[in-house]
Amino acid sequence: MHIILGGTSGLGLEMARQLRESSKRVLVLGKTHNIQEHGEGFQLDVYYPEQVAMAPARIEQILGGDAIEQFVWAAGYGWRGDFEDQPDARSMAEVNFAGPLPLVQWAWHRMAQQRIQSTLTVIGSTSSIKARGDEAVYVATKHAQAGLARSLALQADEQHLPIRVALFLPGAMKTPFWRGRRPDDYAFFNDPARVAEHILTAVSTQYQTFLEWPLPKGTLV
């Protein structure tokens, strides 16, 4: 099974759609999940620790002993502006990094015990490798997420775990985040359908323990 944390919108939603089109079983987790629109899965708001704590048991019940083929960490949101003006910066830190950690940790432990090869796919950002004066908290969370992915890849390699780690760093995409306030260069933003296709192809053919791939704005328009 493929599990997508943050699969109810944007890139995660597109990845779920394409995986299902290729006859893969996909479990979608997200704050706005509904069965009619998103298929198999359940609502999960990673801001709330109690919801995250209950998620592994619910997933295990759905899995019914099946293996996790891929766990995708795509949950998160962005905000632009001066640091001192950002409302509830802690919320972004929770949703983009701290909140999902227990679930990612559970998935990592489970995949490490499996007999089959699996992949932890982390959707970072081009902001994972640079600084931005108008997205300080977002950049900080993406640096942390990328640091975790790189470190887990070292663990998998050193301990010969049956897990590959794939870290993708997309630039700006044409997602609902920009609705009503499109920047002047919106035409050069990446198409989430093409980004999803690129990611899924790369993961399906990945042979090395760690893959890190930037996809800057304008790469897959």
Disulfide bonds with the S-S distance in Angstrom:
none
